[in-house]
Amino acid sequence: MSFNLKPQGSTTQHSSNAPQIDWNAINKQVETDNHTAVISQIVDLGIHTPPLSANIEKSTEFDTREEAEALVAQVETMLKKSDFEKVKIVEQGDKFIVNAQVRQPKDRQEVAVFADLVGNVIDYGGEIGQKPYRALLNKTWKGEIRGLGLAVVPPQKQGGVWTFAPNSMLTELAKVTRQNTITDGTVKNDLNNIGLILGKSLMVDVVKTEDGDKVYVNVKGISSVPSALAKMIDYSLVNPVGISFDDVSVESLKAAGIRGSIIKKIKQANNYQGSKMQKVIEAYEALNNGESQEQPVVKQPKPKVTPTTVPEEDDSEGLPF
C-alpha cells in the first residue's frame, strides 16, 4: 500500500430518500474500552483559511479605551478561561495597551483521519453487515468537521527539521503508529508524509455514555498498540483508503463510503473550484443522485494538541458507511 500526502507548497444537501439510521442500535454495540484499531481513511480536505486565533504572549496598542475594550471582548470568546483572566488594559501615556493579540493564521491544507476499531466489530445491518466501528479522529464544531492542518513549524531544537508542531494531532498520530520518520527527518522522502500512517495500528480509547434515550460514543484518546496485542490485530477487516486532491476517483470515494459532511468540507476548500476533486465529486454525486454515504460521527478525542481558539462542540450525527 502506498499513499503519499504531504503539505502543499502554499500553505451538500442530502436527498430526502436517505436511509433512516437507528443511532442507538449502532452505538449500543460499542464497548467502553481501549480498542485496537487501524487507520482506515485519510481524506485531503483541501486548502482552508483557519479561524482567527488569539494569544497573550504579545500585546496590542490602541489610541482609545473603546478600541481596547473591543479587543478584550473579542478575545474572551477565543481564549480559555485561565488565559482570559490574565488579559488586562494598561494605560501608558495617551495609549491603551492590551496584553493580547488577534491574528489571522495562514491558509493551510487540512485532512480528516478515520480509525476502524478492529477490536469492536458491530452489525450495521442491511448490505453493510458486520464491520469494525469507524471513528473520526478530528474534532467537530456544530456539525462541521475541524480539519487537521498540515502546516509545519520551524525546528524545535538544534539540527531539527521543519515538521508538524510537537503538540499537534498529526505528530501524535505519527508517534502512536510508530511512524517516527514522518517527523524526525531521518528519511527524507518520509518527512511530513502523513500518508504513511494509513493502514497502521493504534489504540483508540472510547467511552459509551447514555443521555436519556440517546447513546453516544466518546473517543477519549489514542496510544500505541502494546507488543502483546500487535500480533492479534486482524488487518483483513480493514480496507484502507487514501484520498487526495490529486489522487481521487469515483471508485475511491465509493470504497471510502465518503460521508456528506466530508464532501461539504471539501467543497469549502479554497482550491476546490476547477480541481480534479470537484470533477470526481460531481460525478460521484450524479451517480448517487446527490446522496453521500456517511458513517457515524463520534465525539472527538482530547489528545495533547494545540488548544483551539474556537470553543469545541461535539456532534454525533452521521450515516454509516
KOLNUZA-409182 format. One record per residue: residue number from 1; residue in one letter; x, y, z of N, C-alpha, C in turn. Coordinates in steps of 0.2 Angstrom, whole numbers, always signed. Layout:
! residues N
<NUM, "A", <X, Y, Z>, <X, Y, Z>, <X, Y, Z>>
...
//
This chain:
! residues 321
<1, "M", <+4, -6, +0>, <+0, +0, +0>, <+4, +6, +0>>
<2, "S", <+3, +11, -4>, <+7, +17, -5>, <+2, +23, -6>>
<3, "F", <+3, +27, -1>, <-2, +34, -1>, <+3, +39, +1>>
<4, "N", <+4, +44, -3>, <+8, +50, -1>, <+4, +56, +0>>
<5, "L", <+4, +59, +5>, <+1, +65, +6>, <+5, +70, +11>>
<6, "K", <+8, +75, +8>, <+12, +80, +11>, <+9, +86, +10>>
<7, "P", <+11, +91, +15>, <+9, +98, +14>, <+10, +101, +7>>
<8, "Q", <+5, +105, +4>, <+7, +108, -2>, <+11, +114, -1>>
<9, "G", <+14, +117, -7>, <+18, +122, -6>, <+15, +128, -3>>
<10, "S", <+9, +130, -5>, <+6, +136, -2>, <+2, +133, +4>>
<11, "T", <+4, +137, +7>, <+0, +134, +13>, <-7, +131, +10>>
<12, "T", <-118, +99, +5>, <-122, +95, +0>, <-129, +94, +3>>
<13, "Q", <-131, +95, +0>, <-138, +94, +3>, <-139, +86, +2>>
<14, "H", <-143, +83, +7>, <-144, +76, +6>, <-151, +75, +3>>
<15, "S", <-152, +69, +0>, <-159, +68, -3>, <-163, +66, +3>>
<16, "S", <-170, +67, +2>, <-175, +65, +7>, <-176, +58, +7>>
<17, "N", <-173, +54, +2>, <-173, +47, +2>, <-168, +44, +6>>
<18, "A", <-163, +48, +9>, <-158, +45, +13>, <-161, +40, +18>>
<19, "P", <-157, +35, +20>, <-159, +30, +24>, <-160, +32, +31>>
<20, "Q", <-165, +30, +35>, <-165, +32, +42>, <-161, +27, +46>>
<21, "I", <-157, +30, +51>, <-152, +26, +54>, <-154, +26, +62>>
<22, "D", <-154, +20, +65>, <-155, +19, +72>, <-149, +20, +75>>
<23, "W", <-147, +26, +77>, <-141, +28, +81>, <-140, +24, +87>>
<24, "N", <-145, +23, +91>, <-144, +20, +97>, <-142, +12, +96>>
<25, "A", <-145, +9, +91>, <-144, +2, +90>, <-137, +1, +88>>
<26, "I", <-134, +6, +84>, <-127, +6, +82>, <-122, +7, +88>>
<27, "N", <-123, +13, +91>, <-119, +15, +97>, <-119, +10, +103>>
<28, "K", <-125, +7, +104>, <-126, +2, +109>, <-121, -4, +109>>
<29, "Q", <-119, -5, +103>, <-114, -11, +101>, <-107, -9, +103>>
<30, "V", <-106, -3, +104>, <-99, -1, +105>, <-97, -2, +113>>
<31, "E", <-91, -5, +114>, <-90, -6, +121>, <-85, -1, +124>>
<32, "T", <-86, +1, +130>, <-81, +6, +133>, <-75, +2, +134>>
<33, "D", <-70, +4, +131>, <-63, +0, +131>, <-58, +4, +128>>
<34, "N", <-52, +2, +128>, <-46, +5, +124>, <-45, +0, +119>>
<35, "H", <-48, +1, +113>, <-48, -4, +107>, <-42, -4, +103>>
<36, "T", <-41, -10, +100>, <-36, -10, +95>, <-39, -7, +88>>
<37, "A", <-36, -3, +84>, <-39, +0, +79>, <-34, +0, +73>>
<38, "V", <-36, +2, +67>, <-32, +3, +61>, <-34, +9, +58>>
<39, "I", <-29, +14, +56>, <-31, +20, +52>, <-34, +18, +45>>
<40, "S", <-40, +19, +44>, <-43, +16, +39>, <-44, +21, +33>>
<41, "Q", <-44, +28, +35>, <-45, +33, +29>, <-41, +39, +31>>
<42, "I", <-38, +42, +26>, <-36, +49, +26>, <-38, +52, +20>>
<43, "V", <-42, +58, +22>, <-45, +62, +16>, <-42, +69, +16>>
<44, "D", <-40, +71, +10>, <-37, +78, +9>, <-43, +82, +9>>
<45, "L", <-44, +87, +13>, <-50, +91, +14>, <-48, +98, +9>>
<46, "G", <-42, +98, +7>, <-41, +104, +3>, <-38, +110, +7>>
<47, "I", <-37, +116, +4>, <-34, +121, +7>, <-39, +126, +10>>
<48, "H", <-38, +127, +17>, <-44, +131, +20>, <-40, +137, +24>>
<49, "T", <-44, +142, +25>, <-42, +148, +29>, <-44, +147, +36>>
<50, "P", <-40, +146, +41>, <-42, +144, +48>, <-45, +150, +51>>
<51, "P", <-49, +149, +57>, <-52, +155, +60>, <-47, +159, +64>>
<52, "L", <-49, +165, +66>, <-44, +169, +69>, <-42, +166, +76>>
<53, "S", <-36, +168, +78>, <-33, +165, +84>, <-31, +171, +88>>
<54, "A", <-30, +169, +95>, <-28, +174, +100>, <-23, +171, +104>>
<55, "N", <-18, +176, +107>, <-13, +173, +112>, <-12, +179, +116>>
<56, "I", <-9, +178, +122>, <-7, +183, +127>, <+0, +184, +128>>
<57, "E", <+4, +181, +123>, <+11, +182, +123>, <+13, +189, +120>>
<58, "K", <+9, +192, +116>, <+10, +198, +113>, <+5, +203, +115>>
<59, "S", <+7, +210, +114>, <+2, +215, +116>, <+0, +219, +110>>
<60, "T", <-6, +222, +111>, <-9, +227, +106>, <-10, +234, +108>>
<61, "E", <-8, +239, +105>, <-8, +246, +107>, <-14, +249, +103>>
<62, "F", <-18, +253, +107>, <-24, +257, +104>, <-23, +264, +107>>
<63, "D", <-27, +268, +103>, <-27, +276, +104>, <-33, +277, +109>>
<64, "T", <-38, +273, +109>, <-44, +274, +113>, <-45, +268, +118>>
<65, "R", <-48, +269, +123>, <-50, +264, +128>, <-56, +260, +125>>
<66, "E", <-60, +263, +121>, <-66, +259, +117>, <-63, +254, +113>>
<67, "E", <-57, +255, +109>, <-54, +250, +105>, <-51, +245, +109>>
<68, "A", <-48, +247, +114>, <-45, +241, +119>, <-50, +237, +122>>
<69, "E", <-56, +240, +124>, <-61, +235, +127>, <-64, +231, +121>>
<70, "A", <-65, +233, +115>, <-67, +229, +110>, <-63, +223, +109>>
<71, "L", <-56, +224, +109>, <-52, +218, +108>, <-53, +213, +114>>
<72, "V", <-53, +216, +120>, <-54, +211, +126>, <-61, +207, +125>>
<73, "A", <-66, +210, +123>, <-72, +207, +122>, <-71, +202, +116>>
<74, "Q", <-67, +203, +111>, <-66, +198, +106>, <-62, +192, +108>>
<75, "V", <-57, +193, +112>, <-53, +188, +114>, <-56, +183, +119>>
<76, "E", <-61, +186, +123>, <-65, +182, +128>, <-68, +176, +125>>
<77, "T", <-70, +176, +118>, <-73, +170, +115>, <-67, +166, +112>>
<78, "M", <-61, +168, +112>, <-56, +164, +109>, <-51, +161, +113>>
<79, "L", <-50, +163, +119>, <-46, +161, +124>, <-49, +156, +129>>
<80, "K", <-45, +151, +132>, <-48, +148, +138>, <-48, +152, +144>>
<81, "K", <-52, +150, +148>, <-54, +155, +154>, <-48, +157, +158>>
<82, "S", <-43, +152, +159>, <-37, +154, +163>, <-33, +159, +160>>
<83, "D", <-33, +159, +153>, <-29, +164, +149>, <-32, +170, +149>>
<84, "F", <-39, +170, +148>, <-43, +177, +148>, <-42, +180, +154>>
<85, "E", <-42, +177, +160>, <-42, +180, +166>, <-35, +185, +167>>
<86, "K", <-30, +183, +163>, <-24, +187, +163>, <-24, +193, +159>>
<87, "V", <-29, +194, +154>, <-30, +199, +150>, <-32, +206, +153>>
<88, "K", <-28, +211, +153>, <-29, +217, +156>, <-28, +223, +151>>
<89, "I", <-31, +229, +153>, <-30, +235, +149>, <-25, +240, +153>>
<90, "V", <-20, +242, +151>, <-15, +246, +154>, <-14, +253, +151>>
<91, "E", <-15, +258, +154>, <-14, +265, +151>, <-6, +267, +152>>
<92, "Q", <-4, +269, +146>, <+3, +271, +145>, <+3, +278, +142>>
<93, "G", <+4, +283, +145>, <+3, +289, +142>, <-4, +290, +139>>
<94, "D", <-4, +292, +133>, <-11, +293, +130>, <-13, +286, +126>>
<95, "K", <-9, +281, +127>, <-11, +274, +124>, <-14, +269, +129>>
<96, "F", <-17, +265, +126>, <-20, +259, +130>, <-18, +253, +127>>
<97, "I", <-14, +249, +132>, <-11, +243, +130>, <-15, +237, +132>>
<98, "V", <-16, +232, +128>, <-20, +226, +130>, <-14, +220, +129>>
<99, "N", <-13, +216, +134>, <-8, +211, +133>, <-11, +205, +130>>
<100, "A", <-14, +206, +124>, <-17, +200, +120>, <-16, +203, +113>>
<101, "Q", <-16, +198, +108>, <-16, +199, +101>, <-20, +194, +97>>
<102, "V", <-24, +197, +92>, <-28, +193, +87>, <-24, +192, +81>>
<103, "R", <-24, +187, +78>, <-21, +186, +71>, <-24, +181, +67>>
<104, "Q", <-23, +182, +60>, <-26, +178, +55>, <-21, +173, +53>>
<105, "P", <-21, +166, +55>, <-17, +161, +53>, <-17, +161, +45>>
<106, "K", <-11, +158, +43>, <-10, +157, +35>, <-15, +152, +33>>
<107, "D", <-17, +152, +27>, <-21, +146, +24>, <-17, +140, +25>>
<108, "R", <-20, +134, +25>, <-17, +128, +26>, <-21, +122, +23>>
<109, "Q", <-17, +117, +21>, <-20, +111, +19>, <-22, +107, +25>>
<110, "E", <-28, +104, +24>, <-31, +100, +30>, <-33, +93, +28>>
<111, "V", <-33, +89, +33>, <-35, +82, +32>, <-40, +79, +37>>
<112, "A", <-44, +74, +35>, <-48, +71, +40>, <-45, +64, +41>>
<113, "V", <-45, +61, +47>, <-42, +54, +48>, <-47, +50, +52>>
<114, "F", <-48, +44, +49>, <-53, +39, +52>, <-49, +33, +55>>
<115, "A", <-52, +30, +60>, <-49, +24, +63>, <-54, +18, +63>>
<116, "D", <-53, +12, +61>, <-58, +7, +62>, <-56, +3, +68>>
<117, "L", <-61, +2, +73>, <-60, -1, +79>, <-60, -9, +78>>
<118, "V", <-55, -12, +75>, <-55, -19, +74>, <-56, -23, +80>>
<119, "G", <-55, -20, +86>, <-57, -24, +92>, <-64, -23, +94>>
<120, "N", <-68, -20, +90>, <-75, -19, +91>, <-79, -20, +85>>
<121, "V", <-80, -26, +82>, <-84, -27, +76>, <-92, -26, +78>>
<122, "I", <-96, -22, +74>, <-103, -22, +76>, <-107, -23, +69>>
<123, "D", <-113, -24, +70>, <-118, -26, +65>, <-121, -19, +63>>
<124, "Y", <-119, -17, +57>, <-123, -11, +54>, <-129, -12, +51>>
<125, "G", <-131, -19, +50>, <-137, -21, +47>, <-137, -20, +39>>
<126, "G", <-142, -22, +36>, <-143, -21, +29>, <-137, -24, +25>>
<127, "E", <-135, -20, +19>, <-130, -23, +15>, <-123, -22, +18>>
<128, "I", <-122, -18, +23>, <-116, -16, +26>, <-114, -22, +30>>
<129, "G", <-118, -25, +34>, <-117, -31, +39>, <-112, -29, +44>>
<130, "Q", <-108, -34, +46>, <-103, -33, +52>, <-97, -30, +49>>
<131, "K", <-95, -25, +52>, <-89, -21, +51>, <-86, -18, +57>>
<132, "P", <-80, -16, +58>, <-77, -13, +64>, <-81, -6, +64>>
<133, "Y", <-82, -4, +70>, <-84, +3, +71>, <-79, +8, +69>>
<134, "R", <-82, +13, +65>, <-77, +18, +62>, <-78, +25, +66>>
<135, "A", <-72, +27, +68>, <-72, +33, +72>, <-68, +39, +68>>
<136, "L", <-71, +45, +68>, <-67, +51, +66>, <-63, +53, +71>>
<137, "L", <-56, +54, +70>, <-52, +57, +75>, <-51, +64, +75>>
<138, "N", <-55, +68, +70>, <-55, +75, +70>, <-60, +78, +75>>
<139, "K", <-59, +84, +77>, <-64, +87, +81>, <-70, +90, +77>>
<140, "T", <-76, +91, +80>, <-81, +94, +76>, <-84, +100, +80>>
<141, "W", <-87, +105, +76>, <-90, +111, +79>, <-96, +112, +76>>
<142, "K", <-102, +111, +79>, <-108, +112, +77>, <-109, +108, +70>>
<143, "G", <-107, +102, +70>, <-108, +98, +65>, <-103, +99, +59>>
<144, "E", <-98, +104, +60>, <-93, +105, +55>, <-87, +102, +57>>
<145, "I", <-84, +98, +52>, <-78, +95, +54>, <-72, +100, +54>>
<146, "R", <-68, +99, +59>, <-62, +103, +60>, <-56, +99, +57>>
<147, "G", <-53, +102, +51>, <-48, +99, +48>, <-41, +99, +52>>
<148, "L", <-37, +93, +51>, <-31, +93, +54>, <-26, +97, +50>>
<149, "G", <-23, +102, +52>, <-19, +106, +47>, <-12, +103, +46>>
<150, "L", <-10, +103, +39>, <-4, +100, +38>, <+2, +106, +38>>
<151, "A", <+1, +111, +42>, <+6, +116, +42>, <+12, +114, +46>>
<152, "V", <+18, +116, +44>, <+24, +114, +48>, <+27, +120, +51>>
<153, "V", <+31, +119, +56>, <+34, +124, +60>, <+41, +123, +60>>
<154, "P", <+45, +129, +62>, <+52, +129, +62>, <+55, +123, +67>>
<155, "P", <+61, +121, +66>, <+64, +116, +70>, <+64, +118, +78>>
<156, "Q", <+62, +113, +82>, <+62, +115, +89>, <+68, +114, +93>>
<157, "K", <+73, +111, +89>, <+80, +110, +93>, <+85, +111, +87>>
<158, "Q", <+91, +111, +90>, <+97, +112, +85>, <+98, +106, +81>>
<159, "G", <+98, +107, +74>, <+98, +101, +70>, <+92, +98, +68>>
<160, "G", <+86, +101, +70>, <+80, +98, +69>, <+77, +100, +62>>
<161, "V", <+71, +98, +60>, <+68, +99, +54>, <+62, +103, +54>>
<162, "W", <+60, +106, +49>, <+53, +109, +48>, <+48, +103, +48>>
<163, "T", <+43, +103, +53>, <+38, +97, +53>, <+32, +100, +57>>
<164, "F", <+28, +95, +58>, <+22, +97, +62>, <+23, +99, +69>>
<165, "A", <+19, +103, +72>, <+21, +106, +79>, <+21, +100, +83>>
<166, "P", <+25, +100, +88>, <+26, +94, +93>, <+20, +92, +97>>
<167, "N", <+15, +97, +98>, <+9, +96, +101>, <+3, +95, +97>>
<168, "S", <+4, +94, +90>, <-1, +93, +85>, <-4, +86, +85>>
<169, "M", <-10, +85, +83>, <-13, +78, +82>, <-9, +74, +77>>
<170, "L", <-7, +77, +72>, <-3, +74, +67>, <+4, +71, +70>>
<171, "T", <+7, +75, +74>, <+13, +72, +77>, <+11, +66, +82>>
<172, "E", <+6, +67, +85>, <+3, +62, +90>, <+2, +55, +86>>
<173, "L", <-1, +56, +80>, <-3, +50, +76>, <+3, +47, +73>>
<174, "A", <+8, +51, +71>, <+14, +48, +69>, <+18, +44, +74>>
<175, "K", <+17, +47, +80>, <+21, +44, +86>, <+17, +37, +88>>
<176, "V", <+11, +37, +89>, <+7, +31, +91>, <+7, +26, +86>>
<177, "T", <+7, +27, +80>, <+8, +22, +75>, <+15, +20, +73>>
<178, "R", <+19, +23, +77>, <+27, +21, +76>, <+30, +23, +69>>
<179, "Q", <+27, +28, +67>, <+30, +31, +60>, <+34, +37, +61>>
<180, "N", <+39, +36, +65>, <+43, +42, +68>, <+47, +46, +62>>
<181, "T", <+48, +42, +56>, <+51, +46, +51>, <+47, +51, +48>>
<182, "I", <+41, +52, +49>, <+37, +57, +47>, <+39, +64, +50>>
<183, "T", <+41, +64, +56>, <+43, +70, +59>, <+50, +71, +61>>
<184, "D", <+54, +65, +61>, <+61, +66, +64>, <+66, +68, +58>>
<185, "G", <+65, +67, +52>, <+69, +69, +47>, <+74, +64, +45>>
<186, "T", <+74, +58, +48>, <+79, +53, +46>, <+79, +50, +39>>
<187, "V", <+73, +50, +37>, <+71, +48, +30>, <+68, +53, +26>>
<188, "K", <+72, +56, +21>, <+70, +62, +18>, <+63, +62, +14>>
<189, "N", <+62, +56, +11>, <+55, +55, +7>, <+49, +54, +12>>
<190, "D", <+51, +53, +18>, <+45, +51, +23>, <+43, +58, +27>>
<191, "L", <+48, +63, +27>, <+47, +69, +31>, <+40, +72, +29>>
<192, "N", <+36, +73, +34>, <+29, +76, +34>, <+24, +72, +29>>
<193, "N", <+26, +66, +27>, <+21, +62, +23>, <+16, +59, +28>>
<194, "I", <+11, +62, +30>, <+6, +59, +34>, <+2, +53, +31>>
<195, "G", <+3, +52, +25>, <+0, +46, +22>, <+3, +39, +24>>
<196, "L", <+9, +40, +27>, <+12, +34, +30>, <+8, +30, +36>>
<197, "I", <+4, +34, +39>, <+0, +31, +44>, <-6, +27, +42>>
<198, "L", <-7, +27, +36>, <-13, +24, +33>, <-12, +16, +33>>
<199, "G", <-17, +13, +36>, <-16, +5, +37>, <-12, +3, +43>>
<200, "K", <-10, +8, +47>, <-6, +6, +53>, <-10, +6, +59>>
<201, "S", <-8, +2, +64>, <-12, +1, +70>, <-11, +6, +76>>
<202, "L", <-16, +7, +80>, <-15, +11, +86>, <-21, +9, +91>>
<203, "M", <-21, +11, +97>, <-26, +10, +102>, <-30, +16, +102>>
<204, "V", <-37, +15, +102>, <-42, +21, +102>, <-46, +20, +109>>
<205, "D", <-46, +24, +113>, <-49, +24, +120>, <-56, +27, +119>>
<206, "V", <-61, +23, +119>, <-68, +25, +119>, <-72, +24, +125>>
<207, "V", <-77, +28, +126>, <-82, +28, +132>, <-89, +29, +129>>
<208, "K", <-93, +24, +130>, <-100, +24, +128>, <-104, +28, +134>>
<209, "T", <-108, +33, +133>, <-112, +36, +138>, <-119, +36, +135>>
<210, "E", <-124, +37, +140>, <-131, +37, +138>, <-134, +44, +141>>
<211, "D", <-138, +47, +137>, <-141, +53, +140>, <-149, +53, +138>>
<212, "G", <-152, +51, +143>, <-159, +49, +141>, <-160, +43, +137>>
<213, "D", <-163, +44, +131>, <-164, +39, +126>, <-159, +39, +121>>
<214, "K", <-154, +43, +122>, <-148, +44, +117>, <-142, +40, +119>>
<215, "V", <-138, +37, +115>, <-132, +33, +116>, <-127, +37, +112>>
<216, "Y", <-121, +39, +116>, <-116, +42, +112>, <-109, +38, +113>>
<217, "V", <-105, +39, +109>, <-98, +36, +109>, <-93, +42, +109>>
<218, "N", <-89, +42, +114>, <-84, +47, +115>, <-77, +44, +114>>
<219, "V", <-73, +47, +110>, <-66, +45, +109>, <-62, +49, +114>>
<220, "K", <-59, +46, +119>, <-55, +49, +124>, <-48, +51, +122>>
<221, "G", <-45, +46, +118>, <-38, +47, +117>, <-35, +42, +112>>
<222, "I", <-29, +42, +110>, <-25, +37, +106>, <-19, +36, +109>>
<223, "S", <-16, +30, +108>, <-10, +27, +110>, <-7, +22, +106>>
<224, "S", <-1, +20, +107>, <+2, +14, +103>, <-1, +7, +106>>
<225, "V", <+0, +3, +101>, <-3, -4, +102>, <+3, -8, +106>>
<226, "P", <+1, -10, +112>, <+6, -14, +116>, <+9, -20, +112>>
<227, "S", <+15, -22, +113>, <+18, -28, +109>, <+14, -34, +109>>
<228, "A", <+11, -35, +115>, <+7, -41, +117>, <+1, -42, +112>>
<229, "L", <-2, -36, +110>, <-8, -36, +106>, <-7, -35, +99>>
<230, "A", <-1, -33, +97>, <+1, -31, +90>, <+0, -37, +85>>
<231, "K", <+1, -43, +87>, <+1, -49, +83>, <-6, -52, +82>>
<232, "M", <-11, -49, +87>, <-18, -51, +87>, <-22, -47, +82>>
<233, "I", <-20, -42, +79>, <-24, -37, +75>, <-26, -40, +69>>
<234, "D", <-32, -40, +67>, <-34, -43, +61>, <-35, -38, +56>>
<235, "Y", <-29, -37, +52>, <-29, -31, +47>, <-34, -32, +41>>
<236, "S", <-36, -39, +40>, <-41, -40, +34>, <-47, -37, +35>>
<237, "L", <-49, -35, +41>, <-56, -32, +42>, <-56, -25, +40>>
<238, "V", <-50, -22, +38>, <-50, -15, +35>, <-47, -14, +28>>
<239, "N", <-50, -10, +24>, <-48, -9, +18>, <-46, -1, +18>>
<240, "P", <-40, +0, +19>, <-38, +7, +20>, <-38, +11, +13>>
<241, "V", <-41, +17, +14>, <-42, +21, +8>, <-39, +28, +9>>
<242, "G", <-34, +30, +4>, <-32, +37, +5>, <-34, +41, -1>>
<243, "I", <-37, +47, +0>, <-39, +51, -5>, <-36, +58, -4>>
<244, "S", <-33, +60, -10>, <-30, +67, -10>, <-33, +71, -16>>
<245, "F", <-32, +77, -17>, <-35, +81, -22>, <-32, +79, -29>>
<246, "D", <-26, +76, -29>, <-23, +74, -35>, <-24, +66, -36>>
<247, "D", <-25, +63, -31>, <-26, +55, -31>, <-33, +54, -29>>
<248, "V", <-38, +55, -33>, <-45, +53, -31>, <-49, +51, -37>>
<249, "S", <-54, +46, -36>, <-58, +44, -42>, <-65, +42, -39>>
<250, "V", <-70, +41, -43>, <-76, +39, -41>, <-76, +32, -37>>
<251, "E", <-71, +28, -39>, <-70, +22, -36>, <-68, +22, -29>>
<252, "S", <-63, +27, -28>, <-60, +28, -21>, <-65, +31, -16>>
<253, "L", <-70, +35, -19>, <-75, +38, -15>, <-80, +33, -13>>
<254, "K", <-81, +28, -18>, <-86, +23, -16>, <-83, +18, -11>>
<255, "A", <-76, +17, -12>, <-73, +12, -7>, <-73, +15, +0>>
<256, "A", <-72, +22, +0>, <-72, +25, +7>, <-79, +26, +10>>
<257, "G", <-84, +26, +6>, <-91, +27, +8>, <-91, +34, +11>>
<258, "I", <-88, +39, +7>, <-87, +45, +9>, <-93, +49, +12>>
<259, "R", <-93, +52, +17>, <-99, +55, +20>, <-100, +62, +18>>
<260, "G", <-106, +64, +18>, <-108, +70, +16>, <-105, +76, +19>>
<261, "S", <-104, +75, +26>, <-100, +81, +30>, <-93, +82, +27>>
<262, "I", <-90, +76, +25>, <-83, +77, +22>, <-83, +80, +16>>
<263, "I", <-88, +79, +11>, <-89, +82, +5>, <-91, +89, +6>>
<264, "K", <-95, +91, +11>, <-97, +98, +12>, <-90, +102, +14>>
<265, "K", <-86, +99, +18>, <-80, +102, +20>, <-75, +103, +14>>
<266, "I", <-75, +98, +10>, <-70, +98, +4>, <-73, +104, -1>>
<267, "K", <-79, +105, -2>, <-82, +110, -6>, <-81, +117, -4>>
<268, "Q", <-79, +117, +3>, <-77, +124, +6>, <-70, +126, +5>>
<269, "A", <-66, +121, +2>, <-59, +122, +1>, <-58, +128, -4>>
<270, "N", <-52, +132, -3>, <-51, +137, -7>, <-48, +135, -14>>
<271, "N", <-46, +129, -14>, <-44, +126, -21>, <-48, +121, -24>>
<272, "Y", <-55, +121, -22>, <-59, +116, -24>, <-62, +117, -31>>
<273, "Q", <-63, +124, -33>, <-66, +125, -39>, <-61, +124, -45>>
<274, "G", <-63, +120, -50>, <-58, +118, -55>, <-54, +113, -54>>
<275, "S", <-54, +110, -48>, <-49, +104, -47>, <-52, +97, -49>>
<276, "K", <-47, +93, -49>, <-49, +86, -51>, <-54, +83, -46>>
<277, "M", <-53, +85, -39>, <-58, +83, -34>, <-65, +85, -36>>
<278, "Q", <-66, +91, -38>, <-73, +94, -40>, <-76, +90, -45>>
<279, "K", <-72, +88, -50>, <-75, +84, -56>, <-77, +77, -53>>
<280, "V", <-73, +74, -49>, <-74, +67, -46>, <-80, +67, -42>>
<281, "I", <-81, +72, -37>, <-86, +73, -33>, <-93, +74, -37>>
<282, "E", <-93, +78, -42>, <-99, +79, -46>, <-101, +73, -49>>
<283, "A", <-96, +69, -52>, <-98, +63, -55>, <-101, +58, -50>>
<284, "Y", <-98, +58, -44>, <-100, +53, -39>, <-107, +55, -36>>
<285, "E", <-108, +61, -35>, <-115, +63, -33>, <-120, +62, -38>>
<286, "A", <-118, +63, -45>, <-123, +61, -50>, <-125, +54, -50>>
<287, "L", <-120, +50, -49>, <-121, +43, -49>, <-125, +41, -43>>
<288, "N", <-125, +44, -37>, <-129, +43, -31>, <-135, +48, -31>>
<289, "N", <-137, +51, -36>, <-142, +56, -36>, <-142, +61, -30>>
<290, "G", <-136, +63, -29>, <-135, +69, -25>, <-134, +66, -17>>
<291, "E", <-134, +60, -16>, <-133, +57, -9>, <-126, +55, -8>>
<292, "S", <-124, +56, -2>, <-117, +54, +0>, <-118, +49, +6>>
<293, "Q", <-114, +44, +5>, <-114, +39, +11>, <-111, +42, +17>>
<294, "E", <-113, +40, +23>, <-110, +43, +29>, <-109, +37, +34>>
<295, "Q", <-104, +39, +38>, <-103, +34, +44>, <-105, +38, +50>>
<296, "P", <-106, +35, +56>, <-107, +39, +62>, <-101, +43, +64>>
<297, "V", <-103, +49, +66>, <-98, +54, +69>, <-98, +53, +76>>
<298, "V", <-92, +51, +79>, <-92, +50, +86>, <-89, +56, +90>>
<299, "K", <-90, +57, +96>, <-87, +63, +100>, <-80, +62, +100>>
<300, "Q", <-77, +68, +99>, <-70, +68, +97>, <-65, +67, +103>>
<301, "P", <-58, +65, +102>, <-53, +64, +107>, <-51, +70, +110>>
<302, "K", <-47, +70, +115>, <-44, +76, +118>, <-37, +74, +119>>
<303, "P", <-33, +73, +113>, <-26, +72, +113>, <-22, +78, +116>>
<304, "K", <-16, +77, +116>, <-11, +83, +118>, <-10, +87, +112>>
<305, "V", <-15, +91, +110>, <-15, +95, +104>, <-15, +103, +106>>
<306, "T", <-13, +107, +101>, <-13, +114, +102>, <-20, +116, +104>>
<307, "P", <-22, +120, +109>, <-29, +122, +111>, <-31, +126, +105>>
<308, "T", <-38, +125, +103>, <-41, +129, +98>, <-43, +135, +101>>
<309, "T", <-44, +140, +97>, <-46, +147, +99>, <-54, +147, +98>>
<310, "V", <-57, +142, +96>, <-64, +142, +95>, <-67, +137, +99>>
<311, "P", <-72, +138, +103>, <-74, +133, +108>, <-77, +127, +104>>
<312, "E", <-75, +121, +106>, <-77, +115, +103>, <-84, +112, +105>>
<313, "E", <-88, +110, +100>, <-94, +106, +102>, <-94, +100, +98>>
<314, "D", <-96, +94, +102>, <-96, +88, +99>, <-102, +87, +95>>
<315, "D", <-102, +82, +91>, <-108, +80, +86>, <-107, +73, +85>>
<316, "S", <-113, +70, +86>, <-113, +63, +85>, <-118, +60, +79>>
<317, "E", <-120, +65, +75>, <-124, +63, +69>, <-120, +61, +63>>
<318, "G", <-123, +57, +59>, <-120, +55, +53>, <-123, +48, +51>>
<319, "L", <-121, +46, +45>, <-124, +40, +42>, <-119, +35, +41>>
<320, "P", <-120, +28, +43>, <-114, +23, +42>, <-113, +21, +35>>
<321, "F", <-107, +20, +34>, <-104, +18, +28>, <-108, +21, +22>>
//
